[in-house]
Amino acid sequence: MTEMELPVGLTTLHLSRKSTYLLILAVALAGLGGYSYVQQGQAVNDAVTVQATVDNAHVERIDSRRSIDYEPEIEYTYRYRGETYTSDQVFPGPTIRTYSDRSKAESIVRSYEPGTTVQAYVRPSAPGNAFLIRERTPWPTRALAIGGILLGIVVLAGLGEKRPGQYELRPECEVRSSPSQTWIRRNGEALRRLSKQALAVCFVAFWLSMVGLAFSILNLTSGTEGSVDTVQADLIGPIGLPLLAAAGFWIGMILSLCLYGVWSLSQYRQLRRRLHEPKPPSPFRHPSRLVSILGTDSDKLPEYGRRVRVTGWAFIIAAAMAAVIARLFYIAS
């Protein structure tokens, strides 16, 4: 299957193999997120209060390849309509909630000492699935948001041109030179070299900082009975300095990508002057065209399409990296 056509209203979506897989993922995420959102809403709205006795409460550490998360584990017993039930559900709905910060999970567990009587919530239609905290978890809305974004990308790509960016260029000798050159154009080669060199240096330095951080954590915990979870990080200490260095080099990569994107955008404008008349709409002003070009393999694009693709990805990656570090600073604050 190289391409599939999907009728939507008065138009047709042209889906490649990659777009089809992305569409399936988007629908799955949106469906799971919507189901969990509805389930949590019904649990919060329909629940009645019962008295429960806490049997056990602790923080469960969840190790994965990418991160370490913490889940508040609380087991409790309660009676409802003459029946005795046991539950370990803290929040409503079918999904669990974890925290990247152990202290946040501990703050929840601290409120539920074993042997104490607490208030729990029960849905009459599902008496065996009680929960302790009557609020929604963020996962359903995040899944809906991610699924919606992916679905929007698929739709934009499907509505775009079948062969995006496939335009032949006129020879440079046939194009009238610009009466004035911008600073970026005059210093274009220096900007390109500087951006690439800065990106490479910051990339290597970032991972060296992460290696230094790992060694610092191992050295601090090797001679103590504590674990990594209890290590305190000072800004000028053996953990704080590598963290600050890594954050600085991460920002350096963002700035390098932006600098390269600015240079690449100036190159795109020069190539656009060489297009035959009438010129096609700019992909940077028509999202469907841009998404189609971004999803096309570089070897299938001519010079103009490759330049659009490289420019777009440079700014997108820079924006994604900026969002990551903004998220981390938000969590830390």
N, C-alpha and C positions, 0 to 999 in steps of 0.2 A: 504494500500500500504506500504509494508515494504522495497522494493528495486525496483528500476527501472533501466533498462539497456538502455543506449543511444548510438547508433553507431556513432562514429566520425572517419571518414577516415578508417584507417586500424585497429583501436582499438575500444574499448567499454568502456564507462564510467559507473561505477556502482554507482548509486545515491540512498542514503537513503532518508527517508522522510525529514529530516533536510536539507540534501544537495539539495533536489529539491526546497524547499522554498528559500534557499540561492541563488540558481541559478536564480530563478524568480526575487528576489530582485536585484541581480547583473545585470541582463539584463535590468530591469526597470531603474536602476540608470544610466547605460551606455547609454540607449536609450534616456532618458530625458536630460542627459548631452550633448550627441551628437546633439540632436535636438536644444537645447538652444545655443550650440556653433555655429552651422550652421546659426541659425537665427541672432545671434549677428554679425557674420562675414558678412552676407549679408547686415545687417543694416549699419554697419560701412563702407563697401565698396561702397554701392549704394546710400548713403544719399547725399542730396543736402542741401545747407544752406538756411535758411529763417530768417527773423527778427521776434522776439517774444516779447511780453510785459508780464512781470512778474505780476501776480495777487496776489499771496500769497506765502510766503516762511517761513517755520518753521521746527523744528525738532520733529519728532513723536517718542514717547517712546513706545517700544513694550515689554511688560512683558510676560515672559514665566516661566514655572516651573524651568527651569535650568539656565536661564540667563536673563539679561536685555539688549536689543539691541536698536539702534537708527537709524531711517531712515530719510534722508533728503526729506521733502515733499515740492515740488515746483510746483505750478500751473501757467500756462502761456497760453496766447492766441496768435495765429499766423494765417496768411493767406497764402494759397497756391492755385495757379491757380484759383483765384477769390472766393474761399471758405474760411470761417472762422472756425478754429478748436480750441479746448481746450485740453490740455494734462497735465498730472502730471508725465510723465515718465522722469526720470533723465538720466538713462543709457539705451543703446539699449537692445533689446531682451525681452523675456516674463518674466524674473525673476527680482526681486528687489534686491537692495544691501543695507545691513544694516551694522552697525558698533557697536562693543562693547564699543568703546570709544566715548563719546558724543562730545568731542572736534573735532573729525574728521568729524562728521556729520555737526557740526556747521560751520566748515571751508568751507564746500561746500555751505551751505545756505547763508553764509555771502556774497558770490559773486553774489547773485541774490536778490537784494533789490526790494520789491514791487514797481511797477510803472516804473522801468527801462526797457530799451530795450536791449535785449540780442540776441545772435546768437543761433539758434536751428537747428536741422538736421531732414530732412524728407526723407523717402523712397518714390519714386514716386508710387510704388505699394501699399503702405499703408500710405496715407497722414494723417490719423487721429492718427497715433502713432509716433509722433515726440519725440525726446529726446534731452537732453542738452549737455551731455558729450560724446564725440566720443571715447570711449574706452570700452574694454570688462570687464565684471565682472568676478570674480574668480570662481563663483559657477559652471559653466559648466565643467571647467577643474577638479575641485574637485570631482564632481559627476562622471566624466569619470574615474578618478584615483581610487576612492573608488569602483566603479563598476568593474574596471579591476582587482583590488586586490581580491575582493570577487570571481570573476570569476576564477582567478588563484587558489584560495583556493579550490573551488569546483572541478576544473579539477585535481588538485593534489590529492585530496581525492578520486576522482573517479578512478584515475589510480593506486591508491595504492592497497594493499592487501585487500581481502574481510574480512579476520580475522586478523587484524594487531596486533602484539605484543603477539600472542597466542603461546608462546613457553614454554615448560616445562623445569625446571631447574634440573640439577644434584644435588645430595646431596653435602653438603660442604665437607664431608669427602673424596669424590672422586676427589676433585679439589686440585691440588698442590698449597700450599700457596705461596704467592709472597715472593721472597728472601728479599726484602726491603719494608718497609712501608713508605708511604709519611706522611708528617706532618698533612695533612688534615685527612687521615685515622686514625692516632694515636689519634687525637683530635676531631674525628667526632661527638661524642655524645655532647661534649661541644659546638661545632659549631652549631649543630642542636638546642640545647636549647637556645643559645644566639640569633640566627637568629629569632626564633619564639617569644622569649620574647621581643626583640627589635622591631619586627614588631607590636606586640600587643600594646606596649607602644606608639610607634609613631602614630599608628592608632588612639588610644584614644586621645592622645595629639593634633593631627591634628584637630579633630572635636571639642575639647575644645577650640582651638585657633579660629576656625570659629565661635563658639558661642560667644567668647569674642569680635571678630570683629563685629558681629551683634549688640551686646549690645553697643559697642563703637559708632557705626554709629547712633544708636537710641538716645543715650545720646547727641551726637553732634548736631543732627537735631531737637531734641524735643523742645529746647528752642529758636530756630531761625525760621525765616520765609522762610529760604531756604529749599532745598530738598536734598536728598542723592546725586543728581547729582552734587551739587555745593560744596560738602565737599572736602577739600584739605587733602591729606594724606602725613604726614611727616614720615620719616623713624623711628624717635624716638618718635613719637606722639602716641596717643591712637589708631590710625588706622594702622600706619606703623608697630608698634611692633607686634600686632597679625598677620599681614600679613607676616612679616619676620619669626615669629615662625611657622606659618602654612607651609611656604615654606621649612623651615629647617626640620620639621617633615615629610613632603612629601618626601624630599630627603632621610631622614632616612629610610622610608619605602622602597624606591628603593634599598638602600644599603642592607637592611635586606633581601629583596627578592633575590638579587644577592648572598649574603652570603649563604642563604638556597639553591639556585640553584647550587652553587659550591659543597656544601656538598652532595646534591642529585645526582649530576653528578658523584661524587666519588662512591656513592652507586650503581649507574647504572653500572659503570665499574666493580665492584665486581660481580654483578649479571651476567653480560655478560660473565665473565670467566666460569660461571656454565652452559652455553648453550651447548647443544649437538653439536658435529661436524657433518657436516660442519655448521659453524655458519652463520646465516643470515646477510645481510648487516646492518650496523649501521643506525638506523633511523635518527640520527643527521647528516648523510652524504647523505641521500636520502629524500628530502622534501616530496615526495608523501607518503612515509611510515610514516613520522613524523606527517603530517597533518591528516592522517587516524587515528593514535593513539590518537591524541589530540581531535578528534571529537567523540571518542568512550567513552561510559559511563564507569566510573571507576569500577563499580561492574561487568562489562562484561570482565574485563581484569585480567590476572594472575599477579603475583608479578612483573615480568619483565615489562609487559606492563604498569602497574600502575606507576612504577618508571620512565619510559620514559615520560609518560603523565605529572606527577607532575613536573619533571625537565623542560620539555619544556614550560609548562604554567608559571612556576616561572620566567623564563627569558623573555618570551613574555610580561607578565604583567609588569615586571620591565622596559622593553623597551618602552611599551606604556605610562607608567607613566613618564618616562624621556622625551618622545616626548611632552607630555602635558606641563610639566614645561618649556621645551625649547621654546615651542610656546608662552607661557605666557610671558616669558622674552623677546622674540622677539617683541611681541606686545607692551610691556611696554617701550622698548627702541625706 
